[in-house]
Amino acid sequence: MMVAETSTPKRPSVLTIRAFTADLIAGVQSFNRRLMANGVKYQFPEEPTPRWLPRQDGCHLFQEYFLAVDGESNVRGGYILKRQDVSIHGVARGVAFYHLPLSEGLIDRRYAALGIRLLTDALKRQPLLYVLGIGSRQEPLARMLEALTWRLHTVPLFVRVLNGSRTAKQLAYLRGSRIRRTALDIAAISGAAFVGAKLLSRRAERLESSVSWNVQPEFGEPADVIWTACQSRYPVIAVRDRATLDVLYPAGDARFIRVVVEQHGRPIGWATLLATPMQDHKYFGNLRVGTIVDCLASPEHAQHVLIAATHCLEDAGVDLIVSNQSSNAWTRGLARAGFLSAPSTFLFAASKPFAALSGLHVTLGDHHLNRGDGDGPINL
């Protein structure tokens, strides 16, 4: 494989890892061009101030960019830390989500050890570190974490098909061979896919008469009521009070559908949803995909929130709905809402200090994790 920008200087003995500053923009752009020329699909942000979750005074939820720099400005890698507060056995602690680690080692063996050095640097900045959504156990990051004896957990994926015919025609994930494509086309044309989706819908539990839901432009005061009721119910859960939600899902962002769920007029839960029209997506083709991005309720109310979220997305005209949830209460709730379990490549791993403090090295089933704890609604 040809390596672009062959004028790359010989690696000096000193390579430092430091915060991304404006003087390194050209270095990042050059680094990205080298990756792209060699077939690496990922790119590092080319501006030092994050567009999503920039640092704000008094806010504990923000992103930071760090770069591995050769000499004065030759960028050889980088990573992102998403800082946030997480309630661990009832105590709020600062943790960090480690994501988008990129290294020149992907295209130049001289930098093969840089991936481990990036992770080591991140652990020094925040020992309570985790990764989420790696994508596959074959990814370089996943293989490195397993070599370092981090335990990788799979966060379950659930799918609810609403439009069986369109899904059979468009779901690229299931259409990998000619035999599968033919079978799915027959199912769509014959009406079997439509009937199958309807049968699954009938199996789903209905919303109780005491439960109602409504869409809000922002979560408001009910978010604090729900957070207070839920914080102690999960051994590990990222802080999801009103202030945090206003940063994660700001009122001005029209992509997000914010659903508040009540029982007997009292707020019991909420969900953040997306209804995304895909275009030639590698998995979803041209389907309109609903995503339960984030959600919160006490375990006994999880199914109410999920059934309400499903009704809301059905009203929005989606063809199918997907959600990744770690908590046993939420996976049971998804099943009751008519969802089916599907193969998941959404992986989670915690640093050894984080795992030891929280119990995450044992199981994810008691803990509340979903896409809202990752890098945002990317590709959704």
Buried (B, 14 or more C-beta within 10 A) or exposed (E): EEEBEEEBEEBEEEBEBEEBEEEBBEBBEBBBEBBEBBEBEEBBBBEBEBEBBEEEEEBBBBBBBBBBBBEEBBBBBBBBBBBBBBBBEEEBBEBBBBBBBBBBBBBBEEBEEBBBBBBEBBBEBBBBBBBBBBEEEEEBBBBBBEEEEBBBBBBBBBBBBBBBBBBBBBBBBBBEEEEEBEBBBEBBEEEBBBEBBEEBBEEBBEBEEEBBBEEBEBBBEBBBBBBEBBBEBBBBBBBBBBBBBBBBBEBEEEEBBBBBBBBEEEBBBBBBBBBBEBEEBEBBBBBBBBBBBBBBBBBEBBBBBBBBBBBBBBEBEBBBBBBBBBBBBBBBBBBBBBBEEEEEBBBBBBBBBBBEBBBBBEEBEBBBBBBBBBBBBEEB
